[in-house]
Amino acid sequence: MSRTTTRPTLTPREAIETKSDLLYKLRTLLHGHGFAEVTTPTFRQADDLTGQRAHATVGSQDGWLRSMIGPALRYQLAHTPRAFEIGPCFRNDPADHTHLPEFSMLDLYAAQESYEYLISLAEDLVHLAHPGTAERISVADHLGATLGVDLTRETLDRHTGALARHLDVPAETPLHELLDAYIAAELEPRSAGTALFLVDMPLGGNEPCAKLREDTAAVLNRFEVFIDGIEVVHGYEDETDSEAFVQRASGIGLYNPEQSLVQQAILAGAVPSHSVGLGIGIERLAMAATGVRDIHLFWQSAVF
């Protein structure tokens, strides 16, 4: 179902009420699915190696403000099979119409659940802001049609040159940047007026946590959701092969101390290795619910 909203702005009260209503509905739905709401530290002891975390000092301790909720939440699966958190995150990205230096995220993890369960849950969560049936596109199939590659049988390693030529970018562009550019150019625009699930994400992107699908060479159990051109949700089944996870994360410089703590807990049997997780940008979800194109309208108390 296509849905286009032309309303250009909201009053501060309308923005507050929209966001408040969404938060209430999100919490109600997740509690109904048996999730426990938890709180993990906003001030973190270690950097996440992305260059996005803001440095901070609390008392005499130096540390960082979290750029995403992530591993600290997954660690809670040692105590409860389903956990979620809604809280602030901070990134050093330049502010624009879809980015804020401080923003709110919903993250969740569920142990012993399937990838399809997670997609179904994501559809329910997205439906709270964007009524109508969500569409799906297989990124692996789309790339296959573009490059003549079957990602169930081979990786993209031999095809990076062809992908760079297709995108008209330098041949030495890293694969994860090529995939981002491909999705931005060819798939994101298809979300105009609708909610679009990009499923079957290929191996080689910026997400080392996702599980490599069984019997495939390069298809991950990972998805992203775009609503009217804006990325709102990302989700994945966690990679259960610890060695493969560490190798992939280290290969792109993202194996950080927090992920190491979780991997140690998994190997010790304290945290389940099989889990699924997703994250939702709350302000972006509010944009999707209203058709507003400026995230700053949902940044309450900015004057402080």
Secondary structure, 3 states (H helix, E strand, C coil): CCCCCCCCCCCHHHHHHHHHHHHHHHHHHHHHCCCEECCCCCEECCCCCCCCCEEEEECCEEEEECCCCCHHHHHHHHCCCEEEEEEEEECCCCCECCECCEEEEEEEEEECCCHHHHHHHHHHHHHCCCCCCCEEEEHHHHHHHHHCCCCCCCCCHHHHHHHHHHHCCCCCCCHHHHHHHHHHHHHHHHHCCCEEEEECCECCCCCCCECECCCCCCEECEEEEEECCEEEEEEEEECCCHHHHHHHHHHCCCCCHHHHHHHHHHHCCCCCCCEEEEEEEHHHHHHHHHCCCCHHHHCCCCCC
